[in-house]
Amino acid sequence: MAEGEGFKETREEMERAIRRLNALEYVILVAAVLVALAGGGIVAFLLSAGTDLPLRPTWAILSLLLIIVPAAVVFGRERARAGRRHRGSKDQPSDGA
């Protein structure tokens, strides 16, 4: 058996799993956008019924806010977590010391 042949099946399974996870990522993204559009529409309708705000621009702004604000929070949290991991790896002594 040649070197690396034993891992061919494992590599193929990993590539298949990665493709499935990428597809799932897009499904979740589309679902989040649809929920933001629906939520923005409901809130815009309620606001336009109680105030003089126009429905469509209010709907557009609220939908954008409902997708951008949570995404910014998650992005900031991930950056902070990555920064802590990076700082933590500098604090630990290396194996050679």
URLIN-V681306 format. One record per residue. N is the residue number from 1. RES is the residue in one small letter. SS is DSSP state (H for helix, E for strand, C for the rest). PHI is phi in radians with two decimals (none if undefined). OMEGA is omega in whole degrees, 0 to 359 (NA if undefined). Layout:
# URLIN-V681306
((N;RES;SS;PHI;OMEGA) (N;RES;SS;PHI;OMEGA))
This chain:
# URLIN-V681306
((1;m;C;none;181) (2;a;C;-1.29;181) (3;e;C;-1.14;178) (4;g;C;1.64;181) (5;e;H;-1.20;182) (6;g;H;-1.16;182) (7;f;H;-1.72;183) (8;k;H;-1.08;180) (9;e;H;-1.13;179) (10;t;H;-1.10;179) (11;r;H;-1.08;179) (12;e;H;-1.11;178) (13;e;H;-1.13;179) (14;m;H;-1.12;178) (15;e;H;-1.11;178) (16;r;H;-1.13;179) (17;a;H;-1.13;179) (18;i;H;-1.12;178) (19;r;H;-1.09;179) (20;r;H;-1.15;178) (21;l;H;-1.15;177) (22;n;H;-1.12;178) (23;a;H;-1.11;178) (24;l;H;-1.08;178) (25;e;H;-1.03;179) (26;y;H;-1.18;178) (27;v;H;-1.09;179) (28;i;H;-1.14;179) (29;l;H;-1.10;179) (30;v;H;-1.11;179) (31;a;H;-1.09;179) (32;a;H;-1.12;178) (33;v;H;-1.14;179) (34;l;H;-1.12;178) (35;v;H;-1.14;179) (36;a;H;-1.13;178) (37;l;H;-1.13;180) (38;a;H;-1.15;179) (39;g;H;-1.10;177) (40;g;H;-1.10;178) (41;g;H;-1.14;180) (42;i;H;-1.13;181) (43;v;H;-1.15;179) (44;a;H;-1.12;178) (45;f;H;-1.09;180) (46;l;H;-1.12;179) (47;l;H;-1.19;182) (48;s;H;-1.25;178) (49;a;H;-1.28;183) (50;g;H;-1.66;182) (51;t;C;-2.33;178) (52;d;C;-1.66;180) (53;l;C;-1.26;178) (54;p;C;-1.25;187) (55;l;H;-1.19;188) (56;r;H;-1.10;178) (57;p;H;-1.11;178) (58;t;H;-1.13;178) (59;w;H;-1.08;181) (60;a;H;-1.09;182) (61;i;H;-1.13;180) (62;l;H;-1.13;179) (63;s;H;-1.11;177) (64;l;H;-1.10;179) (65;l;H;-1.10;182) (66;l;H;-1.22;176) (67;i;H;-1.77;185) (68;i;H;-1.37;183) (69;v;H;-1.08;178) (70;p;H;-1.10;178) (71;a;H;-1.12;178) (72;a;H;-1.15;178) (73;v;H;-1.12;180) (74;v;H;-1.13;179) (75;f;H;-1.07;179) (76;g;H;-1.11;179) (77;r;H;-1.12;179) (78;e;H;-1.17;177) (79;r;H;-1.12;179) (80;a;H;-1.15;179) (81;r;H;-1.13;178) (82;a;H;-1.15;178) (83;g;H;-1.13;178) (84;r;H;-1.14;178) (85;r;H;-1.12;181) (86;h;H;-1.16;178) (87;r;H;-1.14;180) (88;g;H;-1.13;180) (89;s;H;-1.27;177) (90;k;H;-1.31;183) (91;d;H;-1.29;183) (92;q;C;-1.43;179) (93;p;C;-1.21;179) (94;s;C;-1.36;182) (95;d;C;-1.19;183) (96;g;C;-1.36;184) (97;a;C;-1.60;NA))
